[in-house]
Amino acid sequence: MRKSAKTSIALILLAATVFGGTLSLGYTAQPSELYSLVVLVENDKILLNPYSAIPVNPEKHPQTNFNMTIAFIKFLISKEGQNLIADFRKDGESLFIPFSNNFTLAESLGFSNQKQEFKWYNSQTAFNVVNQSEPFFLTTTTSTYESGLLDSLIPVFEREFNVAVYTISVGTGQAIEIAKRGDADVVLVHSRELEEAFVREGYGTHRVGVMYNDFVIIGPGNDPAEIKNVPNATEAFRKIGEAGAEGKALFISRADKSGTHLLEMKIWSQLSIQPSTPQHAWYLEAGASMATVLRMSNEKQAYTLVDRGTWLSKKKELSTPVLEGLFNAVKLIGSFNPEVFSITLLSLGVSGIAVLLGAVVGVPLGTLLGWRSFRGKKPIVNLVNIFSRNIVNTFMGLPPILVGLVVYLTLSASGPLGPLELLYTPTAMILAQLIMAIPIIAGITMSAVGSVDKAIREKALSLGATERQTMLIVLREARTGILTAMVAAFGAAISEVGGIMIVGGNIRWHTRVLTTAILYETELGDFGLAIALGVVLLSLAFAVNLILTYLQLKGVKR
């Protein structure tokens, strides 16, 4: 069966390659004339950006993998980990600077017990006997992930400890909130105020400095607010605000309670400016990751605040012609890229299982509701039928994002099913899609059974068939509609993004599926992979609709 699944995926990828190649024939990869952003303000003390690691307190959340957390943080601050951070560069430039044994600098940046923390971690050995099969969850700010730093650090740690690290990349504020609910083992973030509150409230045990970089203010090369070479970031923000009020400039904020956003708001506050109001049309709140805000700033030629690590890792992508992504997509599909293959396989598995389980519930439920249409015309029966059908029809339009929220709250460590530890797993994603699939299958099955000619039922009964035998005859007549229900449910499931993003966490190699990967890679500016996955998803949609059309035509002929 696994071989058959791989063969099917291979055929889909082959078709997608042909499709993508056909599209690419109509384009050339000539670079377009794009505006470019430049660094305008830097090297201000207020812009220094330290990162800390904090274990989640096992007294608050006993299910956390505390010993592995200690092992992970010890690795980060070890000579090996610090050297990996120091060696991580883009175009020869360092993105992050490790603290190493520079305790004086660490203390000046808010880590008053740095020397003692280093000593304590280096003395720990309990993790040598931990159960490495337990899941280990890291929640971290987007800059460590989007810059590519974690791709250099985590594989080394995983090999040394034979453990899988599940990384959830969000803004600092959200990362800490996830940890507060007990849905993570360790946080790697960059907001001193939030970190200290996290420890003070008992959710984290202690914080240790790992590394630092700094923020820079970037903007269009023509610099309409004239902030280049101003003495500090605060003055630069003042001039941006004045230019914005005059309609000369725009500023884009992450507006996501990330460390970047919190620093930005701190600077505005020092100026007694509250930009997040309707009258400040020059201030745009994105509510998005740093990579997304960079792309938006480039498109809108706006100013923004960005950490240097993300800027150095993403600035070249801002001037890369989007059409180049199409050619990269063809290469990825044509070479049967392992990540594309893995994402496609997981997508098919999650949606396929959800639909099959949905059919087990939805088909009998839809059959029962459809069968009632054959019953008598008593008012009470009609009322029950109308009410039941209305409920099913309502749930057929159930918003996926709402389903994801409900499942998340149920499976969260602080929720009723938290002890099962299903959150951020394919099982949680299947559950979310199952909830969405059941009403679709039930609703279409109900219509299919209810539309069977009543004369067929009456004839079967007149020939001596039992109620059960008659129902089977009706189901046989409605089989095309039932298959249509399953195909339609699969199409809805595999194209859904909101619900599974919430409950799956979009963890690379573990819970990343086609739709969540397309969304995330687009945010990162990796259009090649995003387009490749989009072509695969489009090919799957074509295949699903082809089957649906065939079944409908077959039903008409019959």
C-alpha positions, -999 to +999 in steps of 0.1 A: +000+000+000+029+024+009+045+016-025+012+023-042+009+057-024+045+066-034+037+057-070+006+079-069+025+108-055+052+104-081+026+106-109+012+137-093+046+153-091+053+143-127+021+159-139+029+190-118+063+192-134+048+191-169+022+217-159+048+240-143+072+236-172+044+246-196+037+277-177+074+286-176+077+286-213+057+318-215+081+337-192+117+348-191+137+352-159+146+388-166+150+407-133+123+433-128+130+469-118+125+467-081+130+494-055+155+484-027+155+490+010+186+501+028+198+504+064+194+540+075+199+539+113+220+515+133+245+512+162+222+528+188+224+512+223+186+510+225+187+488+194+208+460+210+189+428+209+198+400+234+183+365+231+177+343+261+166+306+267+142+298+295+130+263+306+093+259+313+088+253+350+080+216+356+062+225+388+036+244+367+035+219+339+048+184+351+045+170+316+074+191+302+106+173+292+127+193+317+158+172+316+160+175+278+154+212+281+185+215+304+205+195+278+194+218+250+202+250+268+236+235+280+243+228+243+234+263+233+258+279+258+285+253+254+317+260+234+303+239+206+269+257+204+285+292+208+309+284+180+281+273+157+263+306+164+295+326+157+302+307+125+266+312+111+270+339+085+254+353+054+277+367+027+305+368+052+286+388+079+277+375+113+240+374+120+242+367+158+271+371+183+273+345+211+279+357+246+304+330+252+322+339+285+317+376+281+298+379+314+303+416+317+285+423+284+257+398+293+252+415+326+250+449+309+223+436+286+201+424+315+215+390+325+227+397+360+233+361+370+249+350+337+281+336+353+262+316+379+238+303+352+267+291+330+282+274+360+249+257+370+242+244+335+277+231+331+273+211+363+241+193+351+242+157+340+207+144+347+198+146+310+221+117+302+194+093+314+163+109+300+137+091+278+147+104+244+115+091+228+095+119+245+086+149+223+106+180+228+090+213+218+109+246+213+089+278+208+111+306+194+110+340+179+108+341+141+142+357+137+161+326+148+141+304+124+137+327+094+174+336+094+183+299+092+202+298+125+182+269+139+189+249+108+226+250+118+220+243+155+192+218+159+204+190+136+237+189+156+217+187+189+194+160+175+223+139+164+241+141+197+210+133+218+190+112+193+160+133+198+135+151+175+131+188+182+097+202+172+102+240+165+073+264+166+083+298+152+061+327+162+066+362+177+081+364+212+048+373+229+030+343+213+060+320+220+058+328+257+020+324+257+023+289+242+048+281+269+025+294+296-001+270+285+024+241+289+026+234+251+063+239+250+094+227+269+117+257+263+115+292+248+142+311+229+131+347+227+142+383+228+121+406+250+135+413+285+103+426+300+082+395+288+110+371+298+113+385+333+076+384+338+075+348+325+100+338+352+085+360+379+051+345+375+065+311+379+061+298+343+098+297+336+126+287+360+154+311+350+167+329+320+202+327+305+217+348+277+226+329+246+235+355+220+227+390+207+226+411+176+209+444+171+180+461+153+183+484+124+159+509+109+155+503+072+137+523+045+136+534+009+169+546-006+155+581-013+148+584+024+118+608+023+119+612+061+156+621+060+166+599+089+199+588+076+227+597+100+204+609+127+220+605+162+197+578+175+166+556+168+143+578+188+150+608+167+146+587+135+111+576+147+102+612+154+111+623+119+093+593+104+062+603+123+064+639+111+070+628+074+041+603+078+018+631+090+027+651+059+020+622+036+056+617+027+064+584+044+049+551+056+059+529+085+050+492+087+048+475+121+048+438+129+020+445+154+022+410+168+036+414+203+070+401+191+102+414+206+106+437+176+071+451+180+076+457+217+108+476+212+092+497+185+063+505+208+087+515+235+104+540+212+071+555+201+061+557+238+093+577+246+080+602+220+045+603+235+032+591+201+004+565+199+006+555+162-020+527+164-049+550+158-072+556+127-059+591+121-023+579+116-028+565+081+009+564+076+013+537+102+004+502+089+000+472+113+008+440+095+003+414+123+029+393+105+064+378+107+095+398+101+101+383+066+066+393+056+070+428+069+102+432+050+085+422+017+056+446+025+080+474+032+098+468+000+066+468-020+052+499-002+086+516+000+081+520+038+103+522+068+104+494+094+124+481+123+141+447+118+167+426+136+200+425+117+199+387+115+167+386+095+177+416+074+210+400+063+194+367+056+165+381+036+176+413+019+187+396-013+154+379-017+137+413-018+153+421-052+149+386-066+124+385-096+093+365-085+093+347-119+125+330-110+105+312-084+087+295-113+119+280-127+130+269-092+096+253-087+100+232-118+135+221-106+122+211-072+093+191-087+113+175-114+140+164-090+114+149-067+126+171-039+125+152-005+107+181+013+081+185-015+076+147-014+073+146+024+048+175+025+027+159-002+027+125+015+017+140+049-011+161+032-025+130+015-023+110+047-039+135+070-067+144+047-072+108+035-075+094+070-098+123+081-122+116+052-122+078+057-130+083+094-155+110+085-173+085+061-177+060+090-197+087+109-210+109+081-225+082+057-247+065+084-257+099+097-266+113+063-284+080+054-305+083+085-314+119+078-321+112+042-342+081+050-365+102+071-377+120+040-394+087+031-414+087+063-449+100+068-460+136+067-467+140+104-460+176+115-437+165+143-417+143+119-414+171+094-402+195+122-375+171+133-364+166+097-361+203+091-342+209+123-318+180+117-311+191+081-306+227+092-280+216+117-261+195+092-262+223+065-250+248+091-220+227+100-212+221+064-201+258+064-182+255+097-152+279+096-119+259+097-103+285+119-130+281+145-126+243+144-088+248+149-094+270+179-118+246+196-095+216+190-065+236+202-082+246+234-093+210+239-058+194+233-037+221+249-018+210+280-041+232+300-072+217+282-093+187+291-074+163+268-040+179+275-026+147+291-029+129+258-002+152+244-018+153+209-013+189+202+012+197+173+009+162+159-006+148+127-033+132+150-045+167+160-046+177+124-067+146+115-091+154+143-096+190+131-102+179+095-124+150+107-147+175+124-149+195+091-154+164+069-183+148+088-209+175+081-199+176+044-202+139+040-234+137+060-250+166+042-243+154+007-252+118+016-284+131+031-293+148-002-283+118-022-304+094-002-333+118+000-333+123-038-338+086-046-371+080-062-397+070-036-411+046-060-380+024-057-386+021-019-423+014-023-416-012-050-391-030-028-415-030+002-443-043-020-421-072-031-416-082+005-383-065+013-376-057+049-369-022+061-332-030+063-331-046+028-350-016+014-325+008+029-296-011+013-314-008-021-318+029-016-281+032-006-271+013-038-291+038-058-274+067-040-239+053-042-227+079-067-238+107-044-221+091-014-188+088-033-193+124-044-196+133-007-163+117+001-145+133-028-159+167-019-148+163+017-113+153+006-111+184-016-122+206+013-098+190+037-066+191+016-072+227+007-078+239+043-052+259+061-065+278+092-074+249+114-044+227+108-021+256+111-033+262+147-033+226+159-004+213+139+020+243+144+034+239+108+065+221+122+089+212+094+091+175+086+065+167+112+032+187+107+038+208+076+014+202+048+008+217+014-014+246+024+005+256+056+038+253+037+027+275+008+016+301+033+048+300+053+072+298+023+055+328+007+060+347+039+097+338+039+100+348+002+109+313-009+087+315-040+103+285-057+092+261-030+059+279-025+051+277-063+062+240-064+038+231-036+011+252-052+014+233-084+012+200-066-019+212-047-034+225-080-027+191-095-044+173-066-074+196-069-076+189-106-075+151-099-102+154-072-125+174-095-118+151-123-131+122-102-160+142-090-170+152-126-167+115-136-190+104-108-215+131-116-216+122-153-219+085-144-248+093-122-265+112-150-261+083-174-274+059-149 
